[in-house]
Amino acid sequence: MHLARQIRDTLRLLFAQPDEVMLEVGSGGELIVARLRSVVALLLLLLPLINAAGGGSVRETMIGLGGAVLVNVFALVWLALARRQRRHRWLPFASSAFDVTAASAVLVVLALNHLPSGLNSMVVWCGYLLAIVLTALRGDARVTLFAGVLALVEYIVLATIAISSASSPEQLISADYGAVTLGTQGQRVVLLAITTLITVMVTFRMQRVVEMSGTDGLTGLPNRVWLLHRFPRVIDAVQRDGSSLSLALIDLDNFKRVNDEVGHRAGDRALKHVVSILREAAEPGENLVRIGGQEFVLLMRKPIGSAWERVDFLRRQLLQRPFEPERGGEPFRLSLSAGLASCPQEGTDLSRLLRRADQRLQEAKREGRNRVVARDG
Ligand SMILES: Nc1nc2c(ncn2[C@@H]2O[C@H](COP(=O)(O)OP(=O)(O)OP(=O)(O)O)[C@@H](O)[C@H]2O)c(=O)[nH]1
């Protein structure tokens, strides 16, 4: 039962979309892969020319040149897509499928010419391994799994068709490439599976580490790093659909008093208590972030008037549920002050909005705390 649950949880995590910070790192990785692919594609153009210079047939040179030009065109398309600001969720899947299928296509061409060269060529076959390993740069274990399974399926189909199409055993033996046997083909399949498994594990670990860097250890809320990566996407969405976004900078009032009176550990519990209240009251589409000690940011996809009502509601909720430091101890009535800023009216970049919200937060503090300010006084 325990093992089954562990397997289920691991699979759920594996198939979950990576968090925002990882997706951002991954789209940078997609660009690196796209650049590498373009360089390799350019080098591929040299091969048919070298073949021609070495006395190869015109037909072979033309086929090689045609293939290399096609690969270059695709490489440029992937590069243009990876350079675009907008993140396409399907891009890493499509581009890694292209890499795997390009290796298969070259093996098919080789096999059509000479069966053993298609099945025993080590250099081209390593293209599969490269395609699988490079998916780690996309930072999404689902992409790695997809590329690995695709490589396995394509290679098994290719090897099965090639071996069964040989009219005599001699056709599977070559002086340059050796003999094609079920054993060596089986070893290749196992190697592909092992490479996929190891790359999935590396990518998965990377995802967890990056996820931790975007999560606050005490409360489990997203942190400042997460906000910095997430914010440009939120702004994109707001500008695309012409909606409004309000940012609230929330600060707990006189929090030092909690630490001074009941100690730092109780202070930590008080912070968790506040976060659980804010979380319970959160509405779909809102993002609560802990950006500092007792400072939080709340992103709301609504105009500033309704955002003020939301934050004021949270303020009242907090007042109604005092923090009890220990069983029987004197409860602390905690309160919050907040400053709001609206996007796009008051800016579209995070630092500008935070500055605006902070000015209003300071005003709320000056006016006696326990209040929410949405406009300049
Ligand atoms: N226990 C605990 N305390 C924290 C944490 N982060 C920040 N603090 C405390 O929060 C307090 C913040 O104090 P101040 O910046 O003076 O502000 P304040 O007492 O909340 O007063 P105002 O903001 O002016 O209302 C300090 O005592 C910090 O030690 C934390 O993670 N745990």
The ligand as a MOL file (V3000), in Angstrom:
LIG
                    3D

  0  0  0     0  0            999 V3000
M  V30 BEGIN CTAB
M  V30 COUNTS 32 34 0 0 0
M  V30 BEGIN ATOM
M  V30 1 N 9.7140 35.0360 14.1620 0
M  V30 2 C 10.0240 35.6440 13.0220 0
M  V30 3 N 10.1450 36.9790 13.0140 0
M  V30 4 C 10.4390 37.5880 11.8610 0
M  V30 5 C 10.6480 36.8830 10.6790 0
M  V30 6 N 10.9360 37.7560 9.6920 0
M  V30 7 C 10.9280 38.9890 10.2470 0
M  V30 8 N 10.6190 38.8970 11.5690 0
M  V30 9 C 10.5240 39.9430 12.5460 0
M  V30 10 O 9.5800 40.9160 12.1920 0
M  V30 11 C 9.9180 42.1080 12.9070 0
M  V30 12 C 9.7250 43.2890 11.9980 0
M  V30 13 O 9.9230 44.4350 12.7630 0
M  V30 14 P 9.8190 45.8840 12.1930 0
M  V30 15 O 10.3890 45.9380 10.7920 0
M  V30 16 O 10.4330 46.8090 13.2080 0
M  V30 17 O 8.3180 46.1460 12.0190 0
M  V30 18 P 7.0780 45.9050 12.9750 0
M  V30 19 O 7.4680 45.6000 14.3900 0
M  V30 20 O 6.2340 44.8770 12.3070 0
M  V30 21 O 6.3980 47.3000 12.9590 0
M  V30 22 P 5.6950 48.0740 11.7820 0
M  V30 23 O 6.0060 47.3900 10.5030 0
M  V30 24 O 6.2540 49.4430 11.8250 0
M  V30 25 O 4.2390 48.0180 12.0860 0
M  V30 26 C 11.3530 41.9760 13.3980 0
M  V30 27 O 11.3390 41.7770 14.7900 0
M  V30 28 C 11.8260 40.7000 12.7060 0
M  V30 29 O 12.7300 39.9680 13.5240 0
M  V30 30 C 10.5270 35.4640 10.7160 0
M  V30 31 O 10.6900 34.7450 9.7030 0
M  V30 32 N 10.2130 34.9030 11.9130 0
M  V30 END ATOM
M  V30 BEGIN BOND
M  V30 1 1 1 2
M  V30 2 2 2 3
M  V30 3 1 2 32
M  V30 4 1 3 4
M  V30 5 2 4 5
M  V30 6 1 4 8
M  V30 7 1 5 6
M  V30 8 1 5 30
M  V30 9 2 6 7
M  V30 10 1 7 8
M  V30 11 1 8 9
M  V30 12 1 9 10
M  V30 13 1 9 28
M  V30 14 1 10 11
M  V30 15 1 11 12
M  V30 16 1 11 26
M  V30 17 1 12 13
M  V30 18 1 13 14
M  V30 19 2 14 15
M  V30 20 1 14 16
M  V30 21 1 14 17
M  V30 22 1 17 18
M  V30 23 2 18 19
M  V30 24 1 18 20
M  V30 25 1 18 21
M  V30 26 1 21 22
M  V30 27 2 22 23
M  V30 28 1 22 24
M  V30 29 1 22 25
M  V30 30 1 26 27
M  V30 31 1 26 28
M  V30 32 1 28 29
M  V30 33 2 30 31
M  V30 34 1 30 32
M  V30 END BOND
M  V30 END CTAB
M  END
